[in-house]
Amino acid sequence: MPRQFLVYSGLRVTDLERSLNFYRELFGLVEVRRGDNTRIGGGVYVLLRDPWSGQKLELNWYPPGSPYAGPYSPGEGLDHVGFRVFDLAWFRDELRRRGVEGTGEVADHVLPTGTRVAYVRDPDGNWIELFEEPRSMPFEPGEGY
């Protein structure tokens, strides 16, 4: 049984409503979840799901001043890749043992849902979100987050 698995990709957008309309109307993606993490330095996100494949895309908008609201260049909008983990503390320790830098430096918090979140960077500087949810896992493909 895996200790982690890929769940979705996050795309940084400059106009959340415009991007939502684009992906819903032109590609048929369906809104699954929406949240506002601006109070903890994040932004507003909307998770979309393709009803046919079950694949998910998270659209992220960050207000000025957020550590994630860097300059935007078209074509460089990949925001992060999300991995769900069984045990966030264990996995972060494992990454440190393997020499991964920045493990949990930017964000390490618990959301109101009980989900624990931390961020790391891959060797090229791309963000990876690690999250541990209080509910059981794994879930069936196309379900869950």
C-alpha positions in Angstrom: 0.0 0.0 0.0 1.5 3.4 -0.9 2.4 6.0 1.7 1.4 8.8 -0.7 -0.4 9.2 -4.0 -0.9 12.0 -6.5 -4.3 13.6 -6.3 -4.5 16.7 -8.4 -2.5 19.6 -10.0 -3.0 23.2 -9.0 -3.0 26.1 -11.6 -2.4 29.7 -10.5 -4.8 32.1 -12.2 -5.1 35.9 -12.3 -8.9 36.0 -12.5 -10.7 33.2 -10.7 -14.2 33.7 -12.1 -12.9 34.0 -15.7 -10.9 30.8 -15.4 -13.8 29.0 -13.7 -16.1 29.9 -16.6 -13.5 28.8 -19.1 -12.9 25.3 -17.6 -16.6 24.7 -16.8 -18.1 25.9 -20.0 -15.5 24.8 -22.5 -14.2 21.6 -20.9 -17.2 20.5 -18.8 -15.3 20.4 -15.5 -17.5 20.4 -12.4 -16.8 22.2 -9.2 -16.1 19.8 -6.3 -14.9 22.1 -3.6 -14.1 25.8 -2.9 -12.1 27.3 -0.1 -10.6 30.6 1.2 -7.2 30.3 2.9 -6.4 34.0 2.8 -6.5 34.3 6.6 -3.5 32.0 6.7 -1.5 33.6 3.9 -2.9 31.5 1.1 -5.5 32.4 -1.5 -8.9 31.3 -2.8 -9.1 27.9 -4.5 -11.7 26.0 -6.5 -11.3 22.3 -7.1 -12.7 21.0 -10.4 -13.2 17.5 -11.6 -13.6 16.0 -15.0 -16.8 13.8 -14.8 -15.4 11.4 -17.4 -11.9 10.7 -16.2 -12.1 11.7 -12.6 -9.0 13.9 -13.0 -8.9 17.0 -10.9 -7.6 20.6 -11.4 -7.4 23.1 -8.6 -7.6 26.8 -9.7 -5.7 29.1 -7.3 -6.0 32.9 -7.0 -3.7 34.7 -4.5 -4.2 38.2 -3.2 -1.3 40.7 -3.3 1.0 40.1 -0.3 0.5 36.3 -0.2 3.9 34.5 -0.4 2.5 32.6 -3.4 1.4 35.7 -5.4 4.7 36.1 -7.3 4.9 37.6 -10.8 2.7 35.8 -13.3 4.1 34.8 -16.6 1.8 33.1 -19.1 2.8 29.4 -19.5 4.3 29.3 -16.0 1.0 29.0 -14.1 1.6 25.6 -12.6 1.0 26.4 -9.0 1.6 23.1 -7.2 1.1 19.3 -7.4 -0.9 17.8 -4.4 0.1 14.5 -2.8 -2.1 12.9 -0.1 0.0 11.2 2.6 -0.9 8.7 5.3 1.3 10.4 8.0 2.4 13.9 7.3 4.9 14.1 10.2 6.6 10.8 9.1 6.7 11.7 5.5 8.2 15.2 6.2 10.9 13.4 8.4 11.6 11.0 5.6 12.0 13.9 3.1 14.5 15.6 5.5 16.4 12.3 5.9 16.7 12.2 2.1 18.0 15.8 1.9 14.9 17.6 0.7 15.2 21.2 1.6 12.4 23.5 2.7 10.2 20.8 4.2 7.3 22.6 5.7 9.0 26.0 5.8 6.4 28.0 4.0 3.2 26.5 5.4 2.6 23.9 8.1 -0.9 24.2 9.4 -4.2 22.5 10.2 -7.2 23.6 8.2 -10.7 23.8 9.8 -11.5 20.4 8.3 -8.7 18.8 10.3 -6.6 18.4 7.2 -2.9 18.9 7.9 -0.9 20.7 5.2 2.8 21.3 4.4 4.6 22.5 1.3 8.0 21.5 -0.1 9.8 22.4 -3.4 11.1 19.9 -5.9 14.6 20.1 -7.3 13.5 22.7 -9.8 11.7 24.9 -7.3 8.1 23.7 -8.1 5.8 23.6 -5.1 4.5 20.3 -3.8 1.6 20.2 -1.4 1.6 17.4 1.1 -1.7 16.8 2.9 -3.0 14.4 5.5 -6.8 14.1 5.9 -8.5 12.7 9.0 -10.8 10.4 7.0 -9.7 7.0 5.9 -7.7 6.3 2.8 -7.2 5.3 0.1 -10.5 6.3 -1.6 -11.7 5.1 -4.9 -10.4 6.8 -8.1 -12.5 9.9 -8.8 -13.6 10.3 -5.2 -12.3 12.3 -2.3 -10.2 15.4 -2.6 
